């Protein structure tokens, strides 16, 4: 009997603690924040697409730095 009461109390407490997170998806602030993040992400993608040469060069430099640091460690 006490086990079932313990399980029920854990369920009730967890639902009370997690209910604000469920409601956050419906709030206007949450929607506005997600819209702003998607705009920033799209701008970053466009900037990256506009400069493909620099992006690959940066990736190559990062890869060479990792290789050099691995060689220095051994």
C-alpha positions in Angstrom: 0.0 0.0 0.0 2.8 2.4 0.9 4.6 1.6 -2.4 1.5 2.5 -4.5 1.1 5.8 -2.5 4.8 6.5 -3.1 4.5 5.9 -6.8 1.3 8.1 -7.0 3.0 10.9 -5.0 6.0 10.8 -7.4 3.7 11.0 -10.4 1.8 13.9 -8.9 4.9 15.9 -7.9 6.6 15.3 -11.3 3.5 16.4 -13.2 3.3 19.6 -11.1 7.0 20.3 -11.6 6.9 19.7 -15.4 3.6 21.4 -16.2 5.3 24.9 -16.8 7.5 23.3 -19.4 4.5 21.9 -21.2 2.8 25.3 -21.2 5.9 27.1 -22.4 5.4 25.7 -25.9 2.1 27.6 -26.1 3.2 30.9 -24.8 3.8 33.9 -27.1 7.2 34.5 -25.6 8.3 31.0 -26.5 6.9 31.3 -30.1 8.6 34.7 -30.5 11.9 33.4 -29.2 11.8 30.4 -31.6 11.0 32.7 -34.5 14.0 34.9 -33.7 16.3 31.9 -33.4 15.2 30.6 -36.8 15.8 34.0 -38.4 19.3 34.1 -37.0 20.0 30.5 -38.1 18.8 31.3 -41.6 21.0 34.4 -41.8 24.0 32.3 -40.7 23.2 29.7 -43.3 23.0 32.4 -46.0 26.3 34.0 -44.9 28.0 30.6 -45.0 26.6 29.8 -48.4 27.8 33.1 -49.7 31.4 32.4 -48.7 32.0 28.7 -49.6 35.7 29.2 -50.2 36.4 30.7 -46.8 34.3 28.0 -45.0 36.3 25.2 -46.5 39.6 27.0 -45.8 38.6 27.4 -42.2 37.7 23.7 -42.0 41.1 22.8 -43.5 42.9 25.0 -41.0 41.0 23.5 -38.1 41.8 20.0 -39.4 45.5 20.8 -39.8 45.6 22.3 -36.3 44.1 19.1 -34.8 46.6 17.0 -36.8 49.5 19.1 -35.6 48.4 19.0 -32.0 48.0 15.2 -32.2 51.5 14.9 -33.6 52.9 17.1 -30.9 51.2 15.0 -28.2 52.8 11.7 -29.4 
